[in-house]
Amino acid sequence: MMINNYPSALNDSMKSVENDPNFFKGGLRMIKCYIALGNLTAASRSLQDLKSRDPNNSSSYASETTNINRLKDLEASADKDMIKSDFRRVVYVMDRALEMAPACVNYKTKRAECLALLGRYNEAQEASNEMLRANSLNAGALYVKGLCLFYQDHLDKARQHFLQVLRVDPDHSKARLAVKEVKELESTKQKGNQAFTSGKNEEALKLYRAALLICPNNKLTNAKLHANIAAVFMKLRNHEEAVKECTAAVKLDNGTLRHMLGG
């Protein structure tokens, strides 16, 4: 564990316990590895087994008991924060969890996903790349990279990443939903653009507004959609509504102002 190779250390400790079930240090080391990897179920099971074999030595595994309980509390807290879309809080909680479980892929993935949801794309991509260097088929890391591309309006590249996730993990529900959202967003935007070009302003408004509802978290794409709606209102000479849409666009992304001015 000195070189943070927890899977290898876990394998060694498991072999030592198999050879001698009463080898206390081997059992304790196994628990430490499980905790570092974030496998709390296995850690708890191994801890109970160790307690049953050596009930009078509780002080030796007191810190492991504390860490397991603390990590369970942090996981529950992060789940609640995700439901509330408090992504900043989830990042904080996962940072605390990774202090005790530095090799937990699930914690790293959740943290990276929330960084993407906060618009901190460089940090999210850096975290994803680190996981992919360890495992190029890490579905969670590939999904986060796709999410970053999606939220930066690179829809085609994002779709390719999400499809790659599904090739690795066909049951990845978030990637499956993301593929659907990319397809709907591209189609609806294209139809809106065609309507606008053809002078069908009311239809264009309807389509652009429908596109806004597909993925509320996609701020950059939605900023451009607000800009498109503003352009429709300008054609309709409804300047008051056009200003409202421009304001909405800039609120989501300051760079959209250049897009609206054709720069």
C-alpha positions in Angstrom: 0.0 0.0 0.0 3.0 2.3 0.3 2.9 2.8 -3.5 -0.9 3.1 -3.5 -1.3 -0.1 -5.5 -4.4 -1.1 -3.5 -5.7 -3.9 -5.8 -2.3 -5.7 -5.6 -2.1 -5.1 -1.8 -5.6 -6.5 -1.4 -4.8 -9.6 -3.4 -1.7 -10.2 -1.2 -3.6 -9.7 2.0 -6.4 -12.0 0.9 -3.9 -14.7 0.1 -2.3 -14.3 3.6 -5.6 -14.7 5.3 -6.4 -17.7 3.2 -3.2 -19.3 4.3 -3.8 -18.4 7.9 -7.4 -17.3 8.9 -6.1 -16.1 12.3 -3.5 -13.8 10.7 -4.8 -10.6 12.3 -2.5 -8.1 10.4 -3.5 -9.7 7.1 -7.2 -9.3 7.9 -6.7 -5.7 9.0 -4.7 -4.9 5.9 -7.5 -6.3 3.8 -10.0 -4.0 5.5 -7.7 -1.0 4.9 -7.5 -1.9 1.1 -11.3 -2.3 0.8 -11.7 1.1 2.4 -9.2 2.8 0.1 -11.0 1.3 -2.9 -14.4 2.5 -1.5 -15.8 -1.0 -1.2 -17.6 -0.5 2.0 -19.7 -3.7 1.8 -16.6 -5.8 1.6 -14.8 -3.7 4.3 -17.8 -4.1 6.7 -18.0 -7.8 6.1 -14.3 -8.3 6.7 -14.4 -6.1 9.8 -17.2 -8.2 11.2 -15.2 -11.3 10.5 -12.1 -9.9 12.2 -14.2 -8.9 15.2 -15.6 -12.4 15.5 -12.1 -13.9 15.5 -10.6 -11.3 17.9 -13.3 -9.5 19.9 -10.9 -8.3 22.5 -8.7 -6.3 20.1 -11.2 -3.6 19.1 -8.8 -0.7 19.6 -6.6 -2.1 16.8 -9.4 -1.6 14.2 -11.1 1.4 15.7 -10.0 3.8 13.0 -11.2 1.4 10.3 -14.6 1.2 12.0 -14.7 5.0 12.1 -13.7 5.4 8.5 -16.3 3.0 7.2 -19.1 4.7 9.1 -17.8 8.1 8.0 -17.7 7.1 4.4 -21.3 5.7 4.6 -22.4 9.0 5.9 -20.6 10.9 3.2 -22.1 8.7 0.5 -25.6 9.3 1.9 -25.0 13.0 2.0 -23.7 13.1 -1.6 -26.7 11.2 -2.8 -29.1 13.7 -1.2 -27.1 16.6 -2.6 -27.2 15.1 -6.1 -31.0 15.0 -5.8 -31.0 18.6 -4.8 -28.6 19.5 -7.7 -26.2 20.9 -5.2 -23.2 19.9 -7.3 -20.8 22.2 -5.5 -21.6 20.4 -2.2 -21.1 17.0 -3.8 -17.6 18.0 -5.0 -16.8 19.0 -1.4 -18.2 15.8 0.0 -16.4 13.6 -2.5 -13.1 15.4 -1.7 -13.6 14.5 1.9 -14.4 10.9 1.0 -11.3 10.6 -1.3 -9.1 11.5 1.7 -10.1 8.2 3.2 -10.7 6.2 0.0 -8.1 7.6 -2.5 -8.5 4.8 -5.0 -12.4 4.8 -5.2 -13.4 5.1 -8.8 -17.0 5.8 -8.0 -16.1 8.8 -5.8 -13.7 10.1 -8.5 -16.4 9.7 -11.2 -19.1 11.4 -9.2 -16.8 14.3 -8.4 -15.8 14.7 -12.0 -19.4 14.6 -13.2 -20.3 17.3 -10.7 -17.4 19.4 -11.9 -18.8 19.1 -15.4 -22.3 20.1 -14.2 -20.8 23.2 -12.5 -19.2 24.2 -15.8 -15.6 23.5 -14.6 -14.9 21.6 -17.7 -11.1 21.7 -17.6 -11.0 20.2 -14.1 -13.6 17.6 -15.1 -11.7 16.5 -18.2 -8.4 16.4 -16.2 -10.0 14.1 -13.6 -11.5 11.9 -16.4 -8.2 11.6 -18.2 -6.5 10.5 -15.0 -9.0 7.7 -14.6 -8.7 6.7 -18.2 -4.9 6.5 -17.9 -5.6 3.8 -15.3 -8.3 2.1 -17.3 -9.1 3.2 -20.9 -12.5 1.5 -20.7 -13.7 3.3 -17.6 -17.3 4.0 -18.7 -17.8 6.7 -16.0 -14.8 8.7 -17.1 -15.8 8.4 -20.8 -19.3 9.6 -19.9 -17.9 12.7 -18.1 -15.7 13.6 -21.1 -18.8 13.3 -23.3 -20.7 15.5 -20.8 -18.1 18.2 -21.1 -18.3 18.1 -24.9 -22.1 18.2 -24.7 -22.2 21.2 -22.4 -19.7 23.0 -24.7 -22.0 22.6 -27.7 -19.8 20.0 -29.4 -22.8 17.8 -30.0 -21.4 15.4 -32.6 -18.2 14.6 -30.5 -20.4 14.3 -27.4 -22.6 11.7 -29.1 -19.6 9.7 -30.1 -18.4 9.6 -26.5 -21.8 8.5 -25.2 -22.0 5.8 -27.8 -18.6 4.6 -26.8 -19.8 4.4 -23.2 -22.7 2.2 -24.2 -20.3 -0.1 -26.1 -18.4 -0.5 -22.9 -21.4 -0.6 -20.6 -24.7 -1.2 -22.4 -26.6 -0.6 -19.2 -25.2 2.9 -18.6 -28.6 4.7 -18.2 -27.1 8.3 -18.1 -25.2 7.7 -21.4 -28.4 6.3 -23.0 -30.4 9.4 -21.9 -27.6 11.7 -23.1 -27.6 10.1 -26.6 -31.3 10.7 -26.7 -30.9 14.3 -25.6 -28.2 15.0 -28.2 -30.4 13.6 -31.0 -33.4 15.5 -29.9 -31.5 18.7 -29.5 -29.7 18.5 -32.9 -33.0 17.7 -34.6 -35.1 20.4 -33.0 -32.4 23.0 -33.5 -32.1 22.1 -37.2 -35.8 22.3 -37.7 -35.9 25.6 -35.9 -33.1 27.0 -38.2 -34.9 25.8 -41.3 -38.2 27.4 -40.2 -36.3 30.7 -39.4 -34.6 30.6 -42.8 -37.9 30.0 -44.5 -39.6 32.9 -42.8 -41.8 30.7 -40.6 -41.2 32.8 -37.5 -43.9 31.4 -35.2 -42.8 27.8 -36.0 -39.2 28.8 -35.4 -40.1 30.2 -32.0 -42.0 27.1 -31.1 -39.1 24.8 -32.0 -36.4 26.9 -30.3 -38.4 27.0 -27.1 -38.9 23.3 -27.3 -35.2 22.8 -27.7 -34.6 24.8 -24.5 -36.5 22.2 -22.5 -34.5 19.2 -23.7 -31.4 19.8 -21.4 -31.7 22.7 -18.9 -28.1 22.1 -17.7 -26.6 22.7 -21.2 -26.0 26.4 -20.6 -23.9 27.2 -23.7 -26.3 25.6 -26.2 -29.3 27.1 -24.4 -27.7 30.5 -24.6 -27.4 30.2 -28.3 -31.0 29.1 -28.5 -32.1 32.3 -26.6 -30.0 34.2 -29.1 -31.9 32.5 -31.9 -35.2 33.4 -30.3 -34.0 37.0 -30.0 -33.3 37.0 -33.7 -36.8 35.8 -34.5 -38.3 38.6 -32.3 -36.2 41.1 -34.2 -37.6 39.9 -37.4 -41.1 40.3 -35.9 -40.1 43.8 -34.7 -40.8 42.8 -31.1 -37.8 44.5 -29.7 -38.9 44.2 -26.0 -39.0 40.4 -26.2 -35.8 40.4 -28.2 -34.0 42.3 -25.4 -35.3 39.8 -22.8 -34.0 36.9 -24.8 -30.6 38.6 -25.3 -30.4 39.1 -21.6 -31.3 35.5 -20.9 -28.6 34.4 -23.4 -25.8 36.6 -21.8 -26.8 35.4 -18.4 -26.1 31.8 -19.4 -23.0 32.6 -21.4 -21.2 36.0 -21.8 -19.6 34.9 -25.0 -23.0 34.6 -26.6 -23.0 38.3 -27.1 -20.4 38.0 -29.8 -22.5 35.3 -31.4 -25.5 37.5 -31.4 -23.5 40.3 -33.0 -22.2 38.0 -35.6 -18.6 38.2 -34.3 
